[in-house]
Structure formats: C-alpha cells, structure tokens
Amino acid sequence: MAKNNQNNRNRNNDGNMTVEEAGGKAGQATSANHDREFYEEIGRKGGEARARKRNNN
C-alpha cells in the first residue's frame, strides 16, 4: 500500500509522470548502461570545472 501511495504522489493530476519520476527513470537507465568508470570520469570533470570556477572568482 505504501508503494501505491508513493506512485500516486509521483503522478500529476493528468496521470503523466512528474519531472522527479522521469529523472529517476533516466538515472536508472543511465546506471544500467554505464559502469563505474563513467561515473568516475564525470565526477572528475565536474570537480575540475568547479575548481576552475573557484580559481577564476
């Protein structure tokens, strides 16, 4: 029953999925298609970009 209530909260009044639910599904699909190296690489790139931004300000 709790899962059913969660599904109801994730639906708009028109029955379409919310942005949050769509993002979750996209994350699951990405996880199924990529390995640990993929996440390490995007994490490294994000850290480098953040460091550049911090050094420029």
N, C-alpha and C positions, 0 to 999 in steps of 0.2 A: 504494500500500500504506500509506503514512503516513496518508493521509486515512481509510482504513478503520480503522486503529488509533485515530485520534482519535475517530471515531464510536463505537467500542466503549467508550472511556473515558467518553464522554458519556451512556452508557446505564446505567440501573440494572440489577440482575440480572433484573428482571421485564420488561425491554425498553422501559420507559417512559423518556421523556427526563428529564434531570436539571433542577434549578432553573436551573443555569447555561445549559444549552442552551435552555430555554424563555425565559430572559431575553434571550439572543442573538437568538432568533427575534422576540421582541417589539420589540427595538431595531431590527432590520432593517425590520419592518413600520412602526414609527413613522417611521423615516428615509424610507421610501418615500412616506409620507402627509403629511409636513410639510417645509417649506422652511427656509432659513437663519434667517428672521425668527422662526420658532417657537423655535428653539434659542437665539437671542439673547435673546428675551423670558424664557424660563425661566431662563436664566443670570443675567439681570439681577435677576429676582425672588429667586433663590437668594442672590445677593450682597447684596441689600438685607436679606433676612431674617437672614443671617449677621451683617451689620453691626449690626442692631438687637439681636441676641442678645449680641454682644460689648459693646455700649454699656450693656446692662442689667446686666451682671455686673461 
